Amino acid sequence: MLLSDKTAIVYGAGGSIGGAVARAFAREGARVHLVGRTAETLDTVAKDIAAAGGHAETAVIDALDEAAVEAHTASVADGDGGGIDVSFNLVTRGDVQGASLLDMPVDDFVRPVVTGVRANFITARAAARHMAERGRGVVLTLNSGSAHGSPMMGGTGPADAAIDTLVRNLAMELGPRGVRAVGLWAAGVPETLTVEKLKAVDSGMQLDENAVQGLLANLAGMRMTRRNPTLPEIAATATFLASDHAGGITGTFVNVTGGIFPG
């Protein structure tokens, strides 16, 4: 298995992508620590992992809480797993979309930038300190790749750009100490584009299920592959990047968008 005897922390593990990644890590042999703000969603993922014969522990923590994250990573590093091998940040940022930049309130524009950078920096720094002491480990994150240019997406593009840069700088500093930093670009994943989730980022969007399917068909037509990437494909890519087989990959983002933009 790709992640045998490895310990992974997944922040945002109760979400669609976070849960899929956590389950995939566990299937490949990792001991997974599920972190998020909602106990119920974390427990659901943990039960699925346990039912499949895997190992998962949950912790209700806000990734923006520096002290709580530091304390949790210290407990994981000192636990039975013998350290932290993988830290993956998949927390939501409060993005607001669907309005032009000229009409967007400052707070709505700035929120995903500040939240995204703060959460990724706090979680990456906490894990990487322990990883650097052992001389190995992987820091992972994911965004939509909107730094390439995405109109009507508010602060999403600048937030993605800041996180892209953070990953590259982390990789440069951590590489000599045996730690990799890698990201994934994933946009328009069908399992994440439900009516409820679309309204959460664009309150003015009035869509029913048929309209969502039309949106997904339009997205598929924009991709080089002419199909939308699946959640299992994204989770499998993340699992590979977390494994020793990807030991030569750092300081970059892997384009898992199906080619919605050139990478």
C-alpha positions as CSV (number, residue, x, y, z in Angstrom):
1,M,0.0,0.0,0.0
2,L,1.2,3.5,-0.8
3,L,0.9,5.0,2.7
4,S,1.7,2.0,4.9
5,D,2.9,3.0,8.4
6,K,2.4,6.7,7.7
7,T,0.5,9.2,9.8
8,A,-1.6,11.9,8.1
9,I,-3.5,14.9,9.3
10,V,-6.4,16.0,7.1
11,Y,-7.8,19.5,7.9
12,G,-11.3,19.9,6.5
13,A,-11.8,16.1,6.6
14,G,-15.6,16.4,7.0
15,G,-16.0,18.0,3.6
16,S,-16.6,16.3,0.2
17,I,-13.0,16.4,-0.9
18,G,-11.5,16.1,2.6
19,G,-13.6,13.0,3.4
20,A,-12.7,11.4,0.1
21,V,-9.0,12.1,0.6
22,A,-9.1,10.8,4.2
23,R,-10.8,7.6,3.1
24,A,-8.2,7.1,0.3
25,F,-5.3,7.7,2.6
26,A,-6.7,5.1,5.1
27,R,-7.3,2.5,2.3
28,E,-3.6,2.9,1.4
29,G,-2.6,2.1,5.0
30,A,-2.2,5.5,6.7
31,R,-3.3,6.3,10.2
32,V,-5.5,9.4,9.6
33,H,-6.3,12.2,12.0
34,L,-9.5,13.9,10.9
35,V,-9.7,17.6,11.8
36,G,-12.5,20.0,11.3
37,R,-15.1,22.2,13.0
38,T,-18.1,19.8,12.9
39,A,-18.0,16.6,15.0
40,E,-20.8,15.0,13.1
41,T,-19.2,15.1,9.7
42,L,-15.9,14.0,11.0
43,D,-17.5,11.1,12.8
44,T,-19.2,10.0,9.6
45,V,-15.8,9.8,7.8
46,A,-14.2,8.1,10.8
47,K,-16.9,5.4,10.9
48,D,-16.5,4.7,7.2
49,I,-12.8,4.3,7.6
50,A,-13.2,2.0,10.6
51,A,-15.8,-0.1,8.8
52,A,-13.3,-0.6,6.0
53,G,-10.6,-1.7,8.5
54,G,-8.7,1.5,8.7
55,H,-7.6,3.7,11.5
56,A,-9.0,7.2,12.1
57,E,-9.1,9.7,15.0
58,T,-11.1,12.9,15.0
59,A,-10.4,16.3,16.5
60,V,-12.8,19.3,16.5
61,I,-10.4,22.2,15.8
62,D,-10.6,25.5,13.9
63,A,-7.6,25.6,11.6
64,L,-7.4,29.4,12.2
65,D,-6.7,28.7,15.9
66,E,-2.9,28.7,16.1
67,A,-2.6,27.4,19.6
68,A,-5.1,24.6,19.1
69,V,-3.4,23.5,15.9
70,E,0.0,23.5,17.5
71,A,-1.2,21.5,20.5
72,H,-2.9,18.9,18.2
73,T,0.1,18.5,15.9
74,A,2.3,18.0,19.0
75,S,0.0,15.3,20.3
76,V,0.0,13.5,17.0
77,A,3.7,13.8,16.6
78,D,4.2,12.3,20.1
79,G,1.6,9.6,19.5
80,D,1.8,5.9,18.6
81,G,2.5,6.7,14.9
82,G,5.9,8.1,15.7
83,G,5.5,11.4,13.9
84,I,3.6,13.2,11.2
85,D,4.2,12.2,7.6
86,V,1.5,14.1,5.8
87,S,-0.4,17.3,6.5
88,F,-3.2,18.2,4.0
89,N,-5.2,21.5,4.3
90,L,-8.6,21.3,2.7
91,V,-10.5,23.9,4.8
92,T,-13.1,26.2,3.4
93,R,-12.3,29.9,3.1
94,G,-15.6,31.7,2.9
95,D,-15.3,32.6,-0.8
96,V,-18.0,34.8,-2.3
97,Q,-18.5,34.7,-6.0
98,G,-20.9,35.8,-8.7
99,A,-20.3,39.6,-8.4
100,S,-17.9,41.8,-10.3
101,L,-14.9,43.2,-8.5
102,L,-16.4,46.7,-8.9
103,D,-19.5,45.6,-6.9
104,M,-17.9,43.4,-4.3
105,P,-17.6,44.6,-0.7
106,V,-14.1,44.7,0.6
107,D,-14.7,42.1,3.3
108,D,-16.1,39.6,0.9
109,F,-13.0,40.1,-1.4
110,V,-10.4,39.9,1.3
111,R,-11.9,37.1,3.4
112,P,-10.8,34.1,1.4
113,V,-7.3,35.6,1.0
114,V,-6.8,36.1,4.7
115,T,-8.5,32.9,5.8
116,G,-6.8,30.7,3.2
117,V,-3.3,32.0,3.8
118,R,-3.7,32.0,7.6
119,A,-5.1,28.5,7.7
120,N,-2.6,27.0,5.3
121,F,0.3,28.8,7.0
122,I,-0.7,27.7,10.5
123,T,-1.3,24.1,9.6
124,A,1.8,23.8,7.4
125,R,4.1,25.4,9.9
126,A,2.9,23.3,12.8
127,A,3.4,20.0,10.9
128,A,6.6,21.0,9.1
129,R,8.3,21.8,12.3
130,H,7.9,18.2,13.4
131,M,8.6,16.9,9.9
132,A,11.9,18.8,9.7
133,E,13.1,17.3,12.9
134,R,12.6,13.8,11.4
135,G,14.0,14.8,8.0
136,R,10.9,13.7,6.1
137,G,7.3,14.6,5.4
138,V,4.8,16.2,2.9
139,V,2.7,19.3,3.2
140,L,-0.2,19.3,0.8
141,T,-3.0,21.8,-0.1
142,L,-5.6,22.2,-2.8
143,N,-7.2,25.2,-4.6
144,S,-9.1,25.8,-7.8
145,G,-6.1,27.2,-9.8
146,S,-8.0,30.5,-10.2
147,A,-4.8,32.4,-10.0
148,H,-4.7,31.7,-13.8
149,G,-7.6,34.2,-14.1
150,S,-11.2,33.7,-13.2
151,P,-13.7,36.6,-13.7
152,M,-16.6,37.0,-11.3
153,M,-14.8,34.9,-8.7
154,G,-14.1,37.7,-6.2
155,G,-11.2,37.0,-3.9
156,T,-10.8,33.4,-5.1
157,G,-8.1,34.1,-7.6
158,P,-5.9,36.2,-5.3
159,A,-6.4,33.7,-2.5
160,D,-5.3,30.8,-4.8
161,A,-2.3,32.9,-6.0
162,A,-1.2,33.6,-2.4
163,I,-1.4,29.9,-1.5
164,D,0.4,28.9,-4.7
165,T,3.3,31.2,-3.7
166,L,3.2,29.9,-0.1
167,V,3.7,26.3,-1.3
168,R,6.6,27.2,-3.5
169,N,8.4,29.2,-0.8
170,L,7.8,26.4,1.7
171,A,9.2,23.9,-0.7
172,M,12.4,26.0,-1.1
173,E,12.9,26.4,2.6
174,L,11.9,22.8,3.6
175,G,13.5,20.9,0.8
176,P,17.0,20.8,2.4
177,R,15.4,19.4,5.5
178,G,13.7,16.5,3.7
179,V,10.2,17.9,3.6
180,R,8.2,18.4,0.4
181,A,5.4,21.0,-0.2
182,V,2.9,20.2,-3.0
183,G,-0.5,21.4,-4.1
184,L,-3.4,20.2,-6.4
185,W,-5.5,22.4,-8.6
186,A,-9.1,21.1,-8.8
187,A,-12.0,23.0,-10.2
188,G,-15.7,22.2,-10.7
189,V,-15.7,18.7,-9.1
190,P,-19.2,17.4,-9.6
191,E,-19.6,16.1,-6.0
192,T,-18.9,19.6,-4.7
193,L,-21.3,21.5,-7.0
194,T,-24.6,20.8,-5.3
195,V,-27.4,23.4,-5.2
196,E,-26.7,24.0,-1.5
197,K,-22.9,24.4,-2.0
198,L,-23.3,26.7,-5.0
199,K,-25.6,29.0,-3.0
200,A,-23.2,29.1,-0.2
201,V,-20.6,30.9,-2.4
202,D,-23.1,32.8,-4.5
203,S,-26.3,33.7,-2.7
204,G,-27.9,35.1,-5.8
205,M,-27.5,31.9,-7.8
206,Q,-30.9,30.4,-8.4
207,L,-30.4,26.8,-9.6
208,D,-32.3,23.6,-9.5
209,E,-30.8,20.1,-10.1
210,N,-31.4,20.4,-13.9
211,A,-29.5,23.7,-13.9
212,V,-26.6,22.2,-12.0
213,Q,-26.4,19.4,-14.5
214,G,-26.3,22.0,-17.2
215,L,-23.5,23.8,-15.4
216,L,-21.5,20.6,-15.1
217,A,-22.0,19.8,-18.8
218,N,-20.8,23.3,-19.7
219,L,-17.7,22.8,-17.4
220,A,-17.0,19.5,-19.1
221,G,-17.0,21.2,-22.5
222,M,-14.4,23.7,-21.3
223,R,-11.9,21.0,-20.3
224,M,-9.3,19.4,-22.6
225,T,-10.5,16.0,-21.6
226,R,-14.2,17.0,-22.3
227,R,-15.2,15.5,-19.0
228,N,-15.2,16.6,-15.3
229,P,-12.6,15.0,-13.0
230,T,-14.1,12.7,-10.4
231,L,-13.7,12.8,-6.6
232,P,-11.9,9.4,-6.6
233,E,-9.4,10.7,-9.2
234,I,-8.6,13.7,-7.1
235,A,-8.2,11.6,-4.0
236,A,-6.0,9.1,-5.8
237,T,-3.8,11.9,-7.1
238,A,-3.5,13.3,-3.5
239,T,-2.6,9.8,-2.2
240,F,0.2,9.4,-4.8
241,L,1.6,12.9,-4.0
242,A,1.6,12.0,-0.3
243,S,3.5,8.8,-1.0
244,D,7.2,8.1,-1.4
245,H,6.6,7.4,-5.1
246,A,6.2,11.2,-5.5
247,G,9.5,11.9,-3.7
248,G,10.8,14.0,-6.7
249,I,7.8,16.3,-6.7
250,T,7.8,19.5,-4.7
251,G,7.3,23.2,-5.0
252,T,4.6,22.9,-7.6
253,F,0.9,22.2,-8.2
254,V,-0.5,19.2,-10.0
255,N,-3.3,20.1,-12.5
256,V,-6.3,17.8,-11.8
257,T,-8.8,20.0,-13.5
258,G,-9.0,17.9,-16.7
259,G,-7.2,20.7,-18.4
260,I,-9.7,23.5,-17.8
261,F,-6.6,25.7,-18.1
262,P,-3.0,24.8,-19.2
263,G,-0.8,23.9,-16.2
